[in-house]
């Protein structure tokens, strides 16, 4: 009979886990999961854990969703995967058509990849090559301080979370970071951006932002008005705007896509994570027909966009994505989430009573409680993580920030459990 202990021992012989110091597992054993259903994970020893972070923000309709299961099985019976160069299939075509209708106007072309970092790389390369195809070399990229866009080298370069980036500084492309509206006033942030536009005018390919919420940057949040004004600045200086909606897209901030709240259309929109309901790796970059036309030519002109991924447009992933969009459409998820957002907002009020809480933040189905009075060496987040697991809840704080990003299928009772456990875990620290 398999147990947590047996699976751990087998795992540690060969597996190197992500975002981990493997030595930690000597004193804090990881949890082998046997099965998952709805909002709960179940280990081999019969314990259950409420997944309050939707497993790195992807399982937006819970685990083992019966409808998504069914649609993947249907796809599996006809086509599992096919090379996407020179071939296509109905699931990808259908998904592209639906994404174009759902996203802001003028985003008419869809380029598929298989993870969020790859989507960022594609948008960066496209923005650079667009100008190269027109005879310009624009090799400057701008992002916001405290931003995170992935961990491949290009994505790391435009990010600004030192935990991930600093060790690789010597091998990254040079980028510049403007002040973040989540950390300083909006006007100061815009002035910082415009100063960079002026200083590097004619050399900037694109600006990349996480609309509304800098997720890995401690769930720092800012208002939609910044995005509206940034769009105007980009237009004024002829700079492309890349919206990294990988974490905030598909209903996380209260609208289908975060850019909707600013009523703007970016030049590139990167999507992943929730796109397949957390089932399979898939990402895409949506862009405009104007950008697409800059690459459209006879083959020997050398203007083609030659970016390829083995699993581009994977049929099973596309089927999962179409099933996910079906659920949004058939079950009016955005509308239903409004009551959940309000309930979560009420649950957050109790954290404001605690003396060691600096700030409570919320954007839609993302909430964060930032603690004060602790330094990184204390690993306060780890203490809360351990406490929550003992109380059947999976929380994974970002440093001193305890956040909630549950599946949209979570019940009020489960949300109360999630916040109560976090509240007790924080309270017991002082």
C-alpha positions as CSV (number, residue, x, y, z in Angstrom):
1,X,0.0,0.0,0.0
2,X,1.4,3.4,-1.0
3,X,1.8,6.0,1.7
4,X,3.1,9.6,1.8
5,X,6.4,8.3,3.2
6,X,6.9,5.8,0.4
7,X,6.1,8.3,-2.4
8,X,8.4,10.9,-0.8
9,X,11.3,8.5,-0.6
10,X,10.9,7.5,-4.3
11,X,10.5,11.2,-5.3
12,X,13.7,12.4,-3.6
13,X,15.9,9.9,-5.4
14,X,15.3,11.6,-8.7
15,X,13.1,14.7,-8.7
16,X,14.3,18.3,-8.4
17,X,11.3,20.4,-7.5
18,X,10.6,24.0,-8.7
19,X,10.8,27.1,-6.5
20,X,12.3,25.0,-3.8
21,X,15.5,24.7,-1.7
22,X,15.6,20.9,-1.7
23,X,17.4,20.8,1.6
24,X,14.2,22.2,3.2
25,X,12.5,18.9,2.5
26,X,14.7,17.3,5.2
27,X,12.7,19.1,7.9
28,X,9.5,20.0,6.0
29,X,8.4,17.0,3.9
30,X,6.4,17.8,0.7
31,X,3.0,16.3,0.4
32,X,2.3,13.5,-2.2
33,X,-1.1,14.0,-3.7
34,X,-3.1,10.9,-4.6
35,X,-6.2,12.6,-6.1
36,X,-8.0,15.9,-6.3
37,X,-11.7,16.8,-6.7
38,X,-13.3,20.2,-6.7
39,X,-11.5,22.4,-4.3
40,X,-9.7,19.6,-2.4
41,X,-6.5,17.7,-2.7
42,X,-6.1,14.3,-1.1
43,X,-2.9,12.7,0.0
44,X,-1.9,9.0,0.4
45,X,-2.5,9.1,4.1
46,X,-6.1,10.2,3.9
47,X,-5.6,13.9,4.6
48,X,-7.4,16.6,2.6
49,X,-6.3,20.2,1.8
50,X,-8.5,23.0,0.5
51,X,-6.6,24.5,-2.5
52,X,-6.8,28.2,-1.7
53,X,-4.4,29.1,-4.5
54,X,-5.9,27.0,-7.3
55,X,-2.5,25.3,-7.7
56,X,-0.4,28.2,-8.9
57,X,-3.5,30.1,-10.1
58,X,-4.6,27.7,-12.8
59,X,-7.4,25.4,-11.7
60,X,-10.1,28.1,-12.0
61,X,-13.0,25.5,-12.1
62,X,-11.6,23.2,-9.5
63,X,-9.8,19.9,-9.9
64,X,-11.2,17.0,-12.0
65,X,-14.0,19.1,-13.4
66,X,-16.5,16.7,-14.9
67,X,-17.3,18.8,-18.0
68,X,-13.6,19.5,-18.9
69,X,-12.9,15.8,-18.3
70,X,-15.6,14.9,-20.8
71,X,-14.4,17.2,-23.5
72,X,-10.8,16.1,-23.2
73,X,-11.9,12.5,-23.5
74,X,-13.9,13.3,-26.6
75,X,-10.9,15.0,-28.2
76,X,-8.6,12.1,-27.2
77,X,-10.7,9.7,-29.3
78,X,-10.1,11.6,-32.5
79,X,-6.8,13.6,-32.3
80,X,-4.3,14.0,-29.5
81,X,-1.6,16.2,-31.2
82,X,-0.4,17.2,-34.7
83,X,2.5,19.3,-35.9
84,X,1.1,22.9,-36.2
85,X,3.4,24.0,-39.0
86,X,1.6,23.2,-42.3
87,X,-1.3,21.6,-40.4
88,X,-4.2,22.7,-38.3
89,X,-7.3,21.2,-36.5
90,X,-10.8,22.2,-35.5
91,X,-10.2,22.7,-31.8
92,X,-7.4,25.2,-32.4
93,X,-9.5,27.1,-35.0
94,X,-12.5,27.2,-32.7
95,X,-10.4,28.4,-29.8
96,X,-8.7,31.2,-31.8
97,X,-12.1,32.4,-33.1
98,X,-13.5,32.5,-29.6
99,X,-10.5,34.3,-28.1
100,X,-10.6,37.0,-30.8
101,X,-14.3,37.6,-29.9
102,X,-13.6,37.7,-26.2
103,X,-10.5,39.9,-26.1
104,X,-10.4,43.7,-26.7
105,X,-11.1,44.9,-30.3
106,X,-8.4,44.7,-33.0
107,X,-6.7,41.7,-31.5
108,X,-7.3,39.5,-34.5
109,X,-4.4,37.1,-34.8
110,X,-3.5,34.3,-32.4
111,X,-0.1,32.6,-32.0
112,X,0.0,29.5,-29.8
113,X,2.7,28.3,-27.5
114,X,2.7,26.1,-24.4
115,X,3.5,28.2,-21.3
116,X,3.3,31.7,-20.0
117,X,7.0,32.5,-20.2
118,X,7.0,31.4,-23.8
119,X,4.1,33.7,-24.6
120,X,6.2,36.6,-23.1
121,X,9.2,35.6,-25.2
122,X,7.0,35.5,-28.3
123,X,5.6,39.0,-27.7
124,X,9.1,40.4,-27.0
125,X,10.5,38.9,-30.2
126,X,7.5,39.9,-32.3
127,X,7.7,43.5,-31.1
128,X,11.5,43.6,-31.9
129,X,11.2,41.9,-35.3
130,X,8.3,44.1,-36.3
131,X,10.6,47.1,-36.3
132,X,13.5,45.0,-37.8
133,X,11.3,44.1,-40.7
134,X,10.7,47.8,-41.3
135,X,14.4,48.6,-41.2
136,X,14.7,49.8,-37.5
137,X,16.6,48.2,-34.7
138,X,14.7,48.8,-31.4
139,X,16.4,46.7,-28.8
140,X,15.1,48.4,-25.6
141,X,12.3,46.9,-23.5
142,X,10.7,48.6,-20.6
143,X,8.7,47.0,-17.7
144,X,7.7,48.0,-14.2
145,X,9.7,47.7,-11.0
146,X,8.4,44.8,-8.9
147,X,7.1,43.0,-12.0
148,X,7.3,39.3,-12.9
149,X,6.9,37.9,-16.4
150,X,8.3,34.4,-16.2
151,X,11.7,32.6,-15.8
152,X,13.0,32.0,-19.3
153,X,15.8,34.5,-20.0
154,X,13.9,37.0,-22.0
155,X,11.0,36.9,-19.5
156,X,13.4,37.2,-16.6
157,X,15.1,40.2,-18.2
158,X,11.8,42.2,-18.3
159,X,10.9,41.1,-14.7
160,X,12.1,42.8,-11.6
161,X,11.7,40.3,-8.7
162,X,15.3,39.9,-7.6
163,X,14.7,36.5,-6.0
164,X,14.4,35.1,-9.6
165,X,16.4,37.5,-11.6
166,X,19.5,38.7,-9.8
167,X,21.6,35.5,-10.1
168,X,21.3,35.7,-13.9
169,X,21.9,39.4,-14.4
170,X,25.1,38.9,-16.4
171,X,23.4,36.9,-19.1
172,X,20.2,38.9,-19.5
173,X,19.3,41.4,-22.2
174,X,19.3,44.9,-21.0
175,X,16.0,46.4,-19.9
176,X,14.7,49.3,-18.0
177,X,12.2,49.5,-15.2
178,X,9.8,52.4,-14.7
179,X,8.3,53.1,-11.3
180,X,5.3,50.9,-10.5
181,X,1.9,52.5,-9.9
182,X,1.4,49.8,-7.3
183,X,4.3,51.2,-5.2
184,X,4.3,54.9,-5.9
185,X,1.6,57.4,-6.9
186,X,0.2,57.1,-10.4
187,X,1.5,60.4,-11.6
188,X,5.0,59.6,-10.4
189,X,4.8,56.2,-12.2
190,X,3.7,57.8,-15.4
191,X,6.3,60.5,-15.3
192,X,9.0,57.8,-14.7
193,X,7.7,55.9,-17.8
194,X,7.7,59.1,-20.0
195,X,11.2,60.0,-18.9
196,X,12.4,56.6,-20.2
197,X,10.4,57.1,-23.4
198,X,12.2,60.4,-23.9
199,X,15.6,59.1,-23.0
200,X,15.4,56.1,-25.4
201,X,13.1,57.5,-28.0
202,X,13.3,55.6,-31.3
203,X,15.0,52.6,-29.6
204,X,12.1,51.1,-27.5
205,X,10.3,48.1,-29.0
206,X,7.7,47.6,-26.3
207,X,6.5,48.1,-22.7
208,X,5.2,45.0,-20.8
209,X,3.0,45.2,-17.8
210,X,0.8,43.0,-15.6
211,X,-2.5,44.8,-15.7
212,X,-3.9,45.7,-12.2
213,X,-2.0,43.1,-10.1
214,X,1.7,42.4,-9.9
215,X,1.1,38.9,-8.7
216,X,4.5,37.3,-7.9
217,X,5.6,40.8,-6.7
218,X,3.6,40.4,-3.5
219,X,0.2,40.8,-5.1
220,X,0.8,44.6,-5.4
221,X,-2.2,46.3,-7.0
222,X,-3.0,49.5,-8.9
223,X,-5.9,51.3,-10.6
224,X,-7.1,50.9,-14.2
225,X,-6.6,54.6,-14.8
226,X,-2.8,54.0,-15.0
227,X,-3.3,51.5,-17.9
228,X,-5.5,54.0,-19.8
229,X,-2.9,56.7,-19.4
230,X,0.0,54.4,-20.3
231,X,-1.8,53.4,-23.5
232,X,-1.9,57.1,-24.5
233,X,1.8,57.5,-23.7
234,X,2.6,54.4,-25.8
235,X,0.6,55.9,-28.7
236,X,2.3,59.3,-28.3
237,X,5.8,57.8,-28.5
238,X,5.1,54.9,-30.9
239,X,5.8,52.1,-28.5
240,X,4.1,48.8,-28.4
241,X,2.2,47.8,-25.2
242,X,2.3,44.2,-24.1
243,X,-0.4,43.1,-21.6
244,X,0.8,40.1,-19.6
245,X,-2.6,38.7,-18.6
246,X,-1.2,35.2,-17.9
247,X,-2.2,35.4,-14.2
248,X,-4.9,38.0,-14.2
249,X,-6.8,36.9,-17.3
250,X,-10.0,34.7,-17.4
251,X,-11.9,36.5,-14.7
252,X,-9.4,36.8,-12.0
253,X,-9.8,40.6,-11.5
254,X,-13.6,40.6,-11.9
255,X,-13.8,41.1,-15.7
256,X,-12.8,38.5,-18.3
257,X,-9.6,40.3,-18.9
258,X,-8.0,43.0,-16.7
259,X,-7.5,45.4,-19.7
260,X,-11.2,45.6,-20.0
261,X,-11.4,47.7,-16.8
262,X,-9.2,50.3,-18.5
263,X,-11.1,50.1,-21.8
264,X,-7.8,49.7,-23.8
265,X,-6.5,47.3,-26.4
266,X,-2.8,46.4,-26.0
267,X,-0.7,45.6,-29.1
268,X,0.0,42.1,-27.6
269,X,-2.0,40.2,-25.1
270,X,-0.4,37.1,-23.5
271,X,-2.6,34.4,-22.0
272,X,-2.0,31.2,-20.2
273,X,-2.7,29.6,-16.8
274,X,-6.5,29.6,-16.5
275,X,-7.0,29.2,-20.2
276,X,-7.3,25.4,-19.9
277,X,-8.8,25.4,-16.5
278,X,-5.5,24.2,-15.1
279,X,-5.5,20.9,-17.1
280,X,-2.8,21.2,-19.7
281,X,0.0,23.6,-20.7
282,X,-1.1,26.1,-23.3
283,X,-0.5,29.8,-23.9
284,X,-1.1,32.2,-26.7
285,X,-0.3,35.7,-27.9
286,X,-3.0,37.8,-29.5
287,X,-2.0,40.7,-31.7
288,X,-3.2,43.1,-34.4
289,X,-3.5,42.6,-38.1
290,X,-1.2,45.6,-38.6
291,X,1.6,43.7,-36.7
292,X,0.8,40.5,-38.5
293,X,1.1,42.2,-41.9
294,X,4.7,43.3,-41.1
295,X,5.7,39.6,-41.2
296,X,3.6,38.6,-44.3
297,X,5.9,38.3,-47.3
298,X,7.4,35.9,-49.8
299,X,9.6,33.3,-48.0
300,X,12.9,34.6,-49.4
301,X,12.3,38.1,-48.0
302,X,13.3,36.7,-44.6
303,X,10.5,38.4,-42.6
304,X,8.8,35.3,-41.3
305,X,8.3,34.8,-37.6
306,X,10.3,31.6,-37.0
307,X,9.3,30.7,-33.4
308,X,8.2,27.1,-32.9
309,X,7.2,24.9,-30.0
310,X,6.8,21.1,-30.4
311,X,3.4,21.2,-28.7
312,X,2.1,24.4,-30.3
313,X,-1.7,24.2,-30.7
314,X,-1.9,20.9,-28.9
315,X,-5.4,19.4,-29.6
316,X,-6.0,18.2,-26.1
317,X,-5.0,21.5,-24.6
318,X,-7.2,23.3,-27.0
319,X,-10.1,21.1,-26.2
320,X,-9.6,21.8,-22.5
321,X,-9.5,25.6,-23.3
322,X,-12.7,25.4,-25.3
323,X,-14.4,23.5,-22.5
324,X,-13.2,26.2,-20.1
325,X,-14.7,28.9,-22.3
326,X,-17.9,26.9,-22.5
327,X,-18.2,27.0,-18.7
328,X,-17.7,30.7,-18.6
329,X,-20.4,31.1,-21.2
330,X,-22.9,28.6,-20.1
331,X,-22.7,29.2,-16.4
332,X,-22.4,33.1,-16.5
333,X,-19.2,32.8,-14.4
334,X,-18.2,36.5,-14.5
335,X,-21.7,37.5,-13.2
336,X,-21.7,34.7,-10.5
337,X,-18.3,35.7,-9.3
338,X,-19.6,39.1,-8.2
339,X,-21.3,37.6,-5.2
340,X,-18.2,35.6,-4.4
341,X,-16.0,38.7,-4.7
342,X,-18.3,40.5,-2.3
343,X,-18.3,37.6,0.2
344,X,-14.5,37.5,0.1
345,X,-14.4,41.2,0.7
346,X,-16.5,40.8,3.8
347,X,-14.2,38.0,5.0
348,X,-11.1,40.2,4.6
349,X,-12.4,42.8,7.1
350,X,-11.3,40.7,10.1
351,X,-7.6,40.9,9.1
352,X,-7.7,44.7,9.5
353,X,-8.1,44.2,13.2
354,X,-4.7,42.5,13.6
355,X,-1.8,44.6,14.7
356,X,0.7,42.8,12.5
357,X,-1.2,43.4,9.3
358,X,0.1,46.3,7.2
359,X,-2.5,46.3,4.4
360,X,-5.4,44.2,3.0
361,X,-5.9,44.3,-0.8
362,X,-8.4,42.9,-3.3
363,X,-9.0,42.9,-7.0
364,X,-11.8,40.5,-7.9
365,X,-11.0,37.0,-7.0
366,X,-7.5,37.9,-5.8
367,X,-6.9,39.0,-2.2
368,X,-3.8,39.7,-0.2
369,X,-2.9,40.4,3.4
370,X,0.5,42.0,3.8
371,X,2.2,41.6,7.2
372,X,4.5,44.0,8.9
373,X,7.3,43.8,11.5
374,X,9.0,40.8,10.0
375,X,12.2,40.4,8.0
376,X,12.8,37.8,5.3
377,X,15.1,35.7,7.4
378,X,12.2,34.9,9.7
379,X,10.4,33.1,6.8
380,X,7.0,34.1,8.2
381,X,5.3,32.9,5.1
382,X,6.7,29.4,5.7
383,X,5.3,29.4,9.2
384,X,1.8,30.3,7.9
385,X,2.1,27.7,5.2
386,X,2.9,25.0,7.8
387,X,0.1,26.1,10.1
388,X,-2.4,26.1,7.2
389,X,-1.5,22.6,6.1
390,X,-2.1,21.3,9.6
391,X,-5.5,22.8,9.4
392,X,-6.3,21.4,5.9
393,X,-5.7,24.5,3.8
394,X,-3.1,25.0,1.1
395,X,-1.8,28.6,1.3
396,X,1.6,29.5,-0.2
397,X,2.5,33.1,1.0
398,X,4.8,35.3,-1.0
399,X,7.2,36.4,1.7
400,X,5.2,38.5,4.1
401,X,2.1,38.5,1.9
402,X,-0.6,35.9,2.5
403,X,-2.8,35.7,-0.5
404,X,-6.0,34.0,-1.7
405,X,-6.6,33.0,-5.3
406,X,-9.2,30.1,-5.1
407,X,-11.1,28.4,-7.8
408,X,-14.3,30.1,-8.9
409,X,-16.2,27.0,-7.8
410,X,-15.3,27.6,-4.1
411,X,-18.3,27.9,-1.7
412,X,-18.9,30.5,0.9
413,X,-18.3,27.9,3.6
414,X,-14.9,27.0,2.0
415,X,-14.0,30.7,1.7
416,X,-14.7,31.2,5.4
417,X,-12.5,28.2,6.2
418,X,-9.7,29.5,4.0
419,X,-9.8,33.0,5.6
420,X,-10.3,31.7,9.2
421,X,-7.3,29.5,9.0
422,X,-5.2,32.3,7.6
423,X,-6.5,34.7,10.3
424,X,-5.6,32.3,13.1
425,X,-2.2,31.6,11.5
426,X,-1.4,35.3,11.3
427,X,-2.8,36.1,14.8
428,X,-0.6,33.4,16.5
429,X,2.5,35.1,15.2
430,X,2.4,37.9,17.7
